[in-house]
Amino acid sequence: MKRQNFYFLFQFLKQTSSRLKPYLRWAILGSTIFFLAKTLKDRAGEVASLEITGASWILLSLSLGVTLLAHIWSGWVWIWILREFKQSVPASWAMRVYLKTNIAKYLPGNVWHFYGRVLAVSQKGASLSIAALSVLLEPLLMAAAASILALIGTLMGTLRSEQAIAIWQLIGLAIVLTGIHPRFLNPVVKFLANRKLKNKTAPDIPEKELKQKDAGEASPEVALLDRYPILPLLGEMGFLLFRGSGFLLAIAAMNPPADTLEITALPMVFAAFSFAWLLGLVVPGAPGGIGVFEATAIALLDNHFSTGVLLGAIAFYRLISILAEVVGAGLALL
């Protein structure tokens, strides 16, 4: 009887969470938009006083180039992840797939870029479990890399963070680094990937094809990592350093010419960017991290830069990020 009661309680909680999930997404999106709108309203004068000079446009162009380079670099890291699963796919093909699907992250649901890559890799001959694992491992590595950079900045005392927050960051980082170890990642992520692909099929993946793929995977050991993915983890750290450099260039473009950025401010900017980008990655209801990244970056850097400079830099950087992904997808199509 107790077991049956526990089962009904579990089903009730599962149904309740699934019903509340869409409202939670809208609540998060609405609260971040309200915060940004209020900040912009209160600091409209500072934003209007920003001077966009020729040097500013040069810095913004450099930011676009560095951000585009970051996405190309991230495509190479995905190729490394595929090779961790012994998938020797052509680098040019994998890069085109990655850049073309990257823009789909802004569609509702924030998962369609994953589905596109799973479909492409499975059509290339890999099993669905390997395709799913190669795609699902990437955001885990990105989260670990962002946690490392954010924690470094916190421990250096460059962010407004107390010791207790640093301890929680360290605990979270330890959980993520442990979770991507093959001993824990192989059984857990494989089970979740197979279940998700069976229960939530993308429109472009025929159900018949999924059943045929799954039927051919008789062994549960099909998609196992043989070693800790240290090289892809370092690669994702490089991706975030590229992205952080683009964000830094956007801030420099909005900063008054008389106020030059000091070298000591660089770790703080990279740490704040990494933490804001991490929240944009993990918080539900924010396609591409829109809103969450901006609100977090303002909260972390408000004491170090004027709000007008931050608002201008963040607005331009969001535009640069989307434009870089569009240019990358266009290059892939060509």
C-alpha positions in Angstrom: 0.0 0.0 0.0 2.8 2.4 0.9 4.5 1.7 -2.4 1.3 2.4 -4.3 0.8 5.7 -2.4 4.3 6.7 -3.3 3.7 5.9 -6.9 0.5 8.1 -7.0 2.4 10.9 -5.2 5.2 10.7 -7.8 2.7 10.8 -10.7 0.9 13.7 -9.1 4.1 15.7 -8.7 5.2 14.9 -12.2 1.9 16.0 -13.7 1.9 19.2 -11.6 5.5 20.1 -12.6 4.7 19.5 -16.3 1.6 21.8 -16.0 3.5 24.6 -14.2 6.6 24.5 -16.4 5.1 26.7 -19.2 4.0 29.3 -16.6 7.4 29.2 -15.0 9.0 30.0 -18.3 6.7 32.9 -18.9 7.3 34.1 -15.3 11.1 34.1 -15.7 10.9 35.8 -19.1 8.5 38.4 -17.9 10.4 39.2 -14.8 13.7 39.6 -16.7 12.1 41.8 -19.3 10.5 43.9 -16.5 13.9 44.3 -14.8 15.6 45.4 -18.1 12.8 47.8 -19.0 12.8 49.4 -15.6 16.6 49.7 -15.7 16.5 51.2 -19.2 13.7 53.7 -18.1 15.7 54.8 -15.0 18.9 55.2 -17.0 17.6 56.4 -20.3 19.6 59.6 -19.9 22.9 57.8 -19.5 22.2 55.6 -22.6 21.2 58.7 -24.6 24.5 60.4 -23.7 26.7 57.6 -25.1 28.9 58.6 -27.9 29.3 56.1 -30.8 32.5 57.2 -32.5 34.5 55.7 -35.3 36.7 53.9 -32.8 33.5 52.5 -31.3 32.4 51.0 -34.6 35.8 49.5 -35.1 35.7 47.8 -31.7 32.1 46.6 -32.4 33.3 45.1 -35.7 36.1 43.3 -33.9 33.6 42.0 -31.4 31.5 40.6 -34.2 34.6 38.9 -35.7 35.7 37.4 -32.4 32.1 36.2 -31.6 31.9 34.6 -35.1 35.3 32.9 -34.4 33.9 31.7 -31.1 31.1 29.8 -32.8 33.5 28.3 -35.4 35.7 27.2 -32.5 32.7 25.7 -30.8 32.0 23.7 -33.9 35.5 22.3 -33.7 34.9 21.3 -30.1 31.8 19.5 -31.1 33.9 17.5 -33.7 36.2 16.6 -30.8 33.2 15.4 -28.8 32.1 13.2 -31.7 35.6 11.7 -31.9 35.4 10.9 -28.2 32.7 8.5 -29.3 34.9 7.2 -32.2 32.9 9.0 -34.9 35.3 10.1 -37.6 33.0 12.4 -39.4 34.3 14.9 -42.0 35.2 18.1 -40.3 33.7 20.3 -43.1 30.4 18.4 -42.9 30.3 18.6 -39.1 31.1 22.4 -39.1 28.3 23.1 -41.6 25.8 21.1 -39.5 26.8 22.9 -36.3 26.7 26.4 -37.8 23.4 25.8 -39.6 21.6 24.4 -36.6 23.1 26.9 -34.2 20.5 29.6 -35.1 17.6 27.2 -34.2 18.3 27.8 -30.5 16.1 30.9 -30.7 13.0 28.9 -31.7 10.4 28.2 -28.9 11.5 25.3 -26.8 15.2 26.0 -27.1 16.0 22.4 -28.1 15.6 22.4 -31.9 19.4 22.9 -32.6 19.9 19.7 -30.5 17.4 17.8 -32.6 18.9 19.0 -35.8 22.4 17.7 -34.8 21.0 14.4 -33.5 19.2 13.9 -36.9 22.3 14.8 -38.9 24.7 12.6 -37.0 22.2 9.6 -37.0 21.7 10.0 -40.7 25.5 9.9 -41.1 25.5 6.3 -39.8 25.9 6.7 -36.0 23.4 5.2 -33.6 20.8 7.4 -32.0 22.4 6.9 -28.5 25.8 8.1 -29.8 24.2 11.0 -31.6 22.2 12.1 -28.6 25.1 11.8 -26.2 27.4 13.8 -28.4 24.8 16.6 -28.5 23.8 16.4 -24.8 27.5 16.4 -23.6 28.2 19.7 -25.2 26.0 21.9 -22.9 27.3 19.9 -19.9 30.9 20.8 -20.9 29.9 24.4 -21.5 28.3 24.6 -18.1 31.4 23.1 -16.5 33.7 25.5 -18.3 31.5 28.5 -17.4 31.5 27.4 -13.8 35.3 27.1 -13.7 35.8 30.7 -15.1 33.1 32.2 -12.9 34.5 30.5 -9.8 38.0 31.7 -10.6 36.7 35.3 -10.7 34.8 34.8 -7.4 37.8 33.4 -5.6 39.9 36.4 -6.9 37.4 38.7 -5.3 36.5 40.5 -8.5 32.7 39.9 -8.3 30.3 41.0 -5.6 30.1 37.6 -4.1 30.4 36.4 -0.5 32.3 33.4 0.7 29.1 31.4 1.0 28.3 31.9 -2.6 31.8 30.8 -3.6 31.3 27.6 -1.6 28.0 26.9 -3.4 29.7 27.6 -6.7 32.4 25.1 -5.8 29.9 22.5 -4.9 28.0 23.0 -8.1 31.2 22.8 -10.1 32.2 19.6 -8.3 28.8 18.1 -9.2 29.1 19.0 -12.9 32.7 17.8 -13.2 31.7 14.5 -11.5 28.6 14.2 -13.6 30.6 14.3 -16.9 32.9 11.5 -15.7 32.3 8.4 -17.9 31.4 6.2 -14.8 28.4 8.5 -14.1 27.7 10.0 -17.5 27.4 6.8 -19.5 24.4 5.2 -17.8 22.5 8.3 -16.8 22.7 10.4 -19.9 22.2 7.4 -22.2 19.0 6.5 -20.4 17.7 10.1 -20.5 18.7 10.5 -24.2 17.0 7.3 -25.3 13.9 8.1 -23.3 13.7 11.7 -24.6 14.1 10.7 -28.2 11.3 8.1 -27.8 8.9 10.3 -25.9 9.5 13.6 -27.7 10.2 13.1 -31.3 11.2 16.0 -33.5 9.0 16.7 -36.5 11.9 16.0 -38.9 12.7 12.6 -37.4 10.2 10.0 -38.6 8.9 7.7 -35.9 9.6 4.6 -38.1 13.2 5.6 -38.4 13.5 6.0 -34.7 12.1 2.6 -34.0 14.5 1.0 -36.6 17.5 2.8 -35.1 16.5 1.7 -31.6 15.8 -1.8 -32.7 19.3 -2.1 -34.1 20.9 -1.0 -30.8 20.7 -4.3 -29.0 23.7 -3.6 -26.7 23.3 -1.0 -23.9 27.0 -0.4 -24.2 26.8 1.3 -27.6 27.6 4.8 -26.6 30.2 4.7 -23.8 32.9 7.2 -23.1 36.3 5.6 -22.7 38.0 8.5 -20.9 37.3 11.8 -19.2 36.5 14.4 -21.9 39.3 16.8 -20.8 40.2 18.1 -24.3 36.6 19.1 -25.1 36.3 20.7 -21.6 39.4 22.8 -22.3 37.9 23.6 -25.7 34.7 24.9 -24.2 36.7 27.1 -21.9 38.4 28.5 -25.0 34.9 29.1 -26.5 33.9 31.1 -23.4 37.1 33.1 -23.5 36.4 34.0 -27.1 32.8 35.0 -26.3 34.0 37.0 -23.2 36.5 38.8 -25.4 33.7 39.9 -27.7 31.7 41.1 -24.7 34.8 43.0 -23.4 35.2 44.7 -26.8 31.5 45.8 -26.7 32.1 47.3 -23.3 35.2 49.1 -24.5 33.3 50.4 -27.5 30.7 52.0 -25.2 33.2 53.2 -22.6 34.0 57.0 -22.8 37.4 57.6 -24.5 38.8 59.1 -21.3 38.0 56.0 -19.3 40.2 53.2 -20.5 39.7 49.7 -19.2 42.4 48.6 -16.8 44.1 45.2 -17.0 42.9 44.4 -13.5 39.3 44.6 -14.7 39.7 41.8 -17.3 39.3 38.9 -14.9 36.2 40.5 -13.4 34.6 41.0 -16.8 35.3 37.4 -17.9 34.0 36.0 -14.6 30.8 38.1 -14.8 30.3 37.1 -18.4 30.8 33.4 -17.7 28.4 33.4 -14.8 25.7 35.4 -16.7 26.2 33.2 -19.7 25.9 30.1 -17.5 22.5 31.3 -16.1 21.3 32.0 -19.6 22.2 28.4 -20.5 20.5 26.6 -17.5 17.5 28.8 -16.7 14.4 27.6 -18.6 12.2 29.8 -20.8 15.1 31.9 -22.2 15.9 30.9 -25.8 19.5 31.7 -26.3 19.7 33.1 -22.8 17.8 36.3 -23.9 16.9 38.4 -20.9 18.6 36.2 -18.2 22.1 36.9 -19.5 21.5 40.7 -19.7 19.9 41.0 -16.3 22.6 39.0 -14.6 25.4 40.9 -16.3 23.9 44.2 -15.2 23.6 43.0 -11.7 27.2 41.8 -11.5 28.9 44.7 -13.3 26.7 47.6 -12.2 29.3 48.7 -9.5 32.2 48.6 -11.9 30.7 50.4 -15.0 28.1 53.0 -15.5 24.6 51.6 -16.1 24.4 53.5 -19.4 27.7 51.9 -20.7 26.4 48.5 -19.6 23.1 48.8 -21.2 24.6 50.0 -24.5 27.3 47.3 -24.5 24.8 44.5 -23.6 22.3 45.7 -26.3 25.0 45.8 -28.9 26.5 42.5 -27.8 23.1 40.7 -28.0 22.8 42.1 -31.6 26.3 41.0 -32.4 25.7 37.5 -31.0 22.6 36.9 -33.1 24.3 38.5 -36.2 27.4 36.3 -35.7 25.2 33.2 -35.6 23.3 34.3 -38.7 26.6 35.0 -40.6 27.9 31.6 -39.5 24.7 29.8 -40.7 25.0 31.8 -44.0 28.6 30.7 -44.5 27.6 27.1 -43.8 24.8 27.3 -46.4 27.3 28.7 -49.0 
